[in-house]
Amino acid sequence: MENKVDVGKKVDTDKTVETPENNTTIHPVAFLLPTYKTPLLTSNLLHTAHSCGCYADCLFVLLLDSRDPSLLVYKEIIDIIREKGLSAGYFIFDGTPYCGKINRVVPIINAQSFCVLDSTHLPVTKNENGVAGQIKDWLSGSLEPMKIGVFNEEGFHPVVTRKMIERLGYMFHPLAVGRNEAENWLLALGENLGLLGRVKDVSVIEAESFDGVEIEGWSDLEDSKWVEQTLEQILPDEVERLQEFLLK
């Protein structure tokens, strides 16, 4: 995704995803940022990431909506941040819901693990190995390929390995409306399967907010409650199914 984005790839009959040229680089982690109408927040986050200097080998991917009036601004932001040396790219969707955007891009991004952010929160580290180095240490901590990593006790913005996503068939559950219930489902699975682990020396900071709030990924309390109650009923069956794939 470091190459210039100039290709429109048709993925089905009514939705177009704009993708970069083919790239064989496999990143330890790809940070996915669904964003809508908040170019200043997004720009601030990416420039903060560049200024931190701890994201070598990491990839940032904006998930954009074709209806966003700031679409061209996001493209300019990516061009500028790439020139500064941060690996970044974007996809453009036409009508795809929040969780659908995430689930559709994961299979076509070259990364070992994935983390969904919003435009105001960023995992950082002071460790000289950088965020990618800490992610690599977490990935190599056991032979089990299914893993869910957290940066803090609350578990916000968990990191999920590709194999975990492949076994689930998604990253964010299709029933989820927003990020909160989708993350809670992943954390519940990780805890019940013993797959939850801490990514050491990485913490999540909140970027300065001067452009409102990021509305992508938010769901109202009623929707969130219904989703979580529904998923709670199928949790035992899903845990039992996934247990069959655990390394013995």
N, C-alpha and C positions, 0 to 999 in steps of 0.2 A: 503493500500500500504506500510505499514511499514514492512511487512514481507518480507522474502527473495524472490527475483524474481527467480523462477525456473520452471515456468509453461509456455508452449507454447499453446496458445488457437487459434484454427482455427476459423476464423470469416466468411470466405467465401471460395470459391474454389481456389482462386489464391492469397490471401493475408493473411499473418500470423501476428497476433499481440501478442507479448509476454507480459503476464500479471502476476501480483503477485497473491499470494494466497488470498482467499476471506477475506475481512476485513469489519467489521460493523461500524467502526468509521466514523462519518459524520463530515467533516471538514467545517468550515465557508466559506473557500475559497480554491480553488485549482489553483495554478499558473502553466500554461501550457507553456513549452519551446520547440517549434520546433527548432531543431538544426542540423547542418550538417557541418562536417569537422572543427569544432571549439572547440575541447575538452578543451583547455586552457582557453578560454573565459568562457565556461560553468563551469569549475571547479572553476575559480575565482569568478563567480557569486554565486555559491552555498556555497563556503567557506565564502564569504562576508555575505551572509544571515545567516550562522551559527554564525559568529563573532558578528553580530548585536544583537543577542539574543532577537529578537522581533517577532519570527515566531512560537511560540508555537501554536499548533492546526492548523497551515497552512500546506498545502501539495504542494510539488514541483514535477512536472511530466515532464520528458523529452520525447519528441516525436522524435524518431530516425528513420533513413533510413537504410534499410538493406544493401545498397550499400556503406555506410560510412566506409572508411577504419579504422576509429578510434572507431568502435563499441565496442570492448572489453575495450577500455580505458574509455568510458562513463560508462560501467557497473562497472568498478573499482571505478570510481568517486562516483557513487551512493552507493556502499558498504561502502566506507570510510566515506561519509557524513552521512550515516545512523548510523554508529558506534558512530559518534559524537553527535547524537541525533536529527538531522533534518529529518523530515518526507519527504521521497522522493521515487520515483519509475520511471519506464520508460516503454514505449511501443515501439515496433519495427514494422515498416511498410515496405511493399514491393511494391513500385510504387505509393503509395497514394499521391496526390498533397497536398500542404500546408493546404488549408482550409479544405480539406477532412479529414486530420489527426485530426484536432481539432474537427470537427463535429462528428467523429466516436468515440472519447474517452469520450466526455462529458456524454453521457448516462450511461456509466459504471464506472464512478468515483463517489465515495460517497462524494459529496460536495454540499453546498447550493448555491454557486456562483463560477464563473470562470473568470480568467483573463489570457490573453495571453501575455507573455513577449518575449523579445529576450534576447540574452545572454550578453547584455551590460546595461540593465536597470532594476532597482529593486525598488519597493515601500518600503519605510522605515518610521518608526515613532519613536519619543522619548517618546511617551505616554506610561505610565507604563502598560497599558492594551495590548500593542503589536498590531501588524497589525490585527490579528484575532479579538481582542477586538474592534478595530475601525470598522472592517467590520461588526461585530455583531451589533454594535450601528446603523450602516447604515441600515442593514437589518431590524432592529426592529423599525426604525424611522416612519414607516407607515404600515398599514395593507395590502396595495397593494403588492401582491407577484411579480408582474412584475416590475423590477427595473434595471436601468443602472447607475452605479456609476463611478465617475471620481476622480482622484487624483490631477489634476491640471486644469488650465483654458483651456489648449490645448486639453485635453481629451484623451491624449495618454494612451494606455493600460487600457481601461475601464473594469469595473467589471460588469458581467451580471448574474442575478439570474437564477436559474434552471427553474423557471416557465416562465420567459421571453423566454428562449431558447426553452422550450417545445411548447410554443404558436407560436413561429416563425418557428419551425421545424429545426432549425440550430442555431449555434452560429455565425459563419462567413458565410455570404451569398455565396452560391455555385458559383455564377458568379464571385466573387472576385478572383483575382489572388494572391494578397498579403495582408498584414496586413493593409496597409494604407486605401485602399478603403473599406475593411471590417469594420474597426473601424468607418470610416466616415458614413457608412450606419447605424450602431448602434446608433451613436450620433444623426443622423438626426431623426431616429425613436424616440429616447428618448426625444428629444427636442419637437417634434410635439405632442407627447402623454403626455407631462408633467411628464415623468418618470425619467428624468435626475437629479441626485443628487450628492452632493460632499461627498466623504468619508473624514471626518474631521481628521486633524492632521497626514495625511499620504502624503508624497511627493515622487516623483520618482527621484532617483539618477542614474547617469551614472557610471558604473563600469570602472575601468582602462582597457584600450584596449591594449593588447600586443600580440594578436594573430589574427590580421587583423580585419575584420568586419563579423558580422553574415549575411549571404546571404539569409538564409531561411526567407521567408515572404516579400521579396522585389519584386516589379513589375516595369516595365519600364513605363515611363510617358504616352505613347500611350495606353497601356493596361489599366492603371489606369483611364485615362480620359474616355475611352470607357465604362468601367464598371460603373463609377459614372454617366455618362450621361444616361445610360440605367436604372440604379436604380432610378434616379431622376424621370423618367417617371412613375414608378410604386409606388412611395412613397405615393401619396394621397390615392390610393386604399388600400395599406397595412396599413396605419394609420387608415383608416375607418374600416377595418376588425378588427384590434386589439382594437379599441375603444369599441367594443361590450363586451370585456372581462374585462374592467376596473371596479374596485369596484365603485359603485355609492355612 
